Amino acid sequence: MSGKVMQVLLPDDLAEEIAASVERGEYPSESDAVIGAVEEWRASRFVEDYSVEELRRLVQEGADSGPGKFESSFEQIKAEAQKMM
């Protein structure tokens, strides 16, 4: 992976939470945990840019596109989402 090295000073509680997430196996490294957090932050900012009308249009577009990749089991959807976290 290419990228830019950045030095960031985190408060102790955040640094401890990142280390704990690595210890629990949620992330392979502290760097990956920080990257995951920044990606979530970026995604949340992206979603906030949509109006309610635009979100409704996108939901309708998805519904109109036909069946998804899951049979209809909410449990399947939750399981797939957990894999992505």
C-alpha positions as a Markdown table, in Angstrom:
| # | Residue | x | y | z |
|---|---|---|---|---|
| 1 | Met | 0.0 | 0.0 | 0.0 |
| 2 | Ser | 1.3 | 3.4 | -0.8 |
| 3 | Gly | 0.5 | 6.4 | 1.3 |
| 4 | Lys | 1.8 | 9.2 | 3.4 |
| 5 | Val | 3.3 | 8.8 | 6.8 |
| 6 | Met | 1.6 | 11.1 | 9.4 |
| 7 | Gln | 2.4 | 11.6 | 13.0 |
| 8 | Val | -0.7 | 12.0 | 15.2 |
| 9 | Leu | -0.9 | 12.6 | 18.9 |
| 10 | Leu | -3.9 | 10.8 | 20.4 |
| 11 | Pro | -5.4 | 11.2 | 23.8 |
| 12 | Asp | -4.5 | 8.3 | 26.0 |
| 13 | Asp | -8.1 | 6.9 | 26.0 |
| 14 | Leu | -8.3 | 6.8 | 22.2 |
| 15 | Ala | -4.8 | 5.2 | 21.9 |
| 16 | Glu | -5.8 | 2.6 | 24.5 |
| 17 | Glu | -9.1 | 1.8 | 22.6 |
| 18 | Ile | -7.1 | 1.4 | 19.3 |
| 19 | Ala | -4.7 | -0.9 | 21.0 |
| 20 | Ala | -7.5 | -2.9 | 22.5 |
| 21 | Ser | -9.3 | -3.3 | 19.1 |
| 22 | Val | -6.0 | -4.8 | 17.8 |
| 23 | Glu | -5.8 | -7.1 | 20.8 |
| 24 | Arg | -9.4 | -8.3 | 20.2 |
| 25 | Gly | -8.5 | -9.1 | 16.6 |
| 26 | Glu | -10.8 | -6.5 | 15.1 |
| 27 | Tyr | -7.8 | -5.0 | 13.2 |
| 28 | Pro | -4.4 | -6.5 | 12.3 |
| 29 | Ser | -2.6 | -3.4 | 13.4 |
| 30 | Glu | -3.0 | 0.0 | 15.0 |
| 31 | Ser | -2.4 | 1.6 | 11.7 |
| 32 | Asp | -5.3 | -0.4 | 10.2 |
| 33 | Ala | -7.6 | 0.6 | 13.1 |
| 34 | Val | -6.8 | 4.3 | 12.5 |
| 35 | Ile | -7.3 | 3.9 | 8.7 |
| 36 | Gly | -10.7 | 2.2 | 9.4 |
| 37 | Ala | -11.8 | 5.1 | 11.7 |
| 38 | Val | -10.8 | 7.7 | 9.1 |
| 39 | Glu | -12.6 | 5.8 | 6.4 |
| 40 | Glu | -15.8 | 5.7 | 8.5 |
| 41 | Trp | -15.4 | 9.4 | 9.2 |
| 42 | Arg | -15.0 | 10.1 | 5.5 |
| 43 | Ala | -18.1 | 8.0 | 4.6 |
| 44 | Ser | -20.2 | 9.7 | 7.3 |
| 45 | Arg | -19.3 | 13.1 | 5.8 |
| 46 | Phe | -20.2 | 11.9 | 2.4 |
| 47 | Val | -23.6 | 10.7 | 3.5 |
| 48 | Glu | -24.3 | 14.0 | 5.3 |
| 49 | Asp | -24.1 | 15.8 | 1.9 |
| 50 | Tyr | -27.2 | 14.1 | 0.6 |
| 51 | Ser | -30.6 | 15.7 | 1.1 |
| 52 | Val | -33.5 | 13.6 | 2.4 |
| 53 | Glu | -35.1 | 13.7 | -1.1 |
| 54 | Glu | -31.9 | 12.4 | -2.7 |
| 55 | Leu | -31.6 | 9.6 | -0.2 |
| 56 | Arg | -35.2 | 8.6 | -0.8 |
| 57 | Arg | -34.5 | 8.6 | -4.6 |
| 58 | Leu | -31.5 | 6.4 | -4.1 |
| 59 | Val | -33.5 | 4.0 | -1.9 |
| 60 | Gln | -36.2 | 3.8 | -4.5 |
| 61 | Glu | -33.7 | 3.3 | -7.2 |
| 62 | Gly | -32.3 | 0.3 | -5.3 |
| 63 | Ala | -35.7 | -1.2 | -4.7 |
| 64 | Asp | -36.6 | -0.8 | -8.4 |
| 65 | Ser | -33.4 | -2.5 | -9.5 |
| 66 | Gly | -34.7 | -5.9 | -8.4 |
| 67 | Pro | -33.7 | -8.5 | -5.9 |
| 68 | Gly | -30.4 | -8.1 | -4.1 |
| 69 | Lys | -27.7 | -10.6 | -3.4 |
| 70 | Phe | -29.3 | -11.9 | -0.2 |
| 71 | Glu | -32.4 | -14.1 | -0.2 |
| 72 | Ser | -34.3 | -11.7 | 2.1 |
| 73 | Ser | -32.9 | -12.8 | 5.4 |
| 74 | Phe | -32.1 | -9.9 | 7.6 |
| 75 | Glu | -29.7 | -12.3 | 9.5 |
| 76 | Gln | -27.7 | -12.8 | 6.2 |
| 77 | Ile | -27.4 | -9.0 | 5.8 |
| 78 | Lys | -26.3 | -8.5 | 9.4 |
| 79 | Ala | -23.8 | -11.3 | 9.1 |
| 80 | Glu | -22.3 | -9.8 | 5.9 |
| 81 | Ala | -22.1 | -6.4 | 7.6 |
| 82 | Gln | -20.3 | -7.8 | 10.6 |
| 83 | Lys | -17.7 | -9.3 | 8.2 |
| 84 | Met | -17.1 | -5.8 | 6.9 |
| 85 | Met | -16.5 | -4.2 | 10.3 |
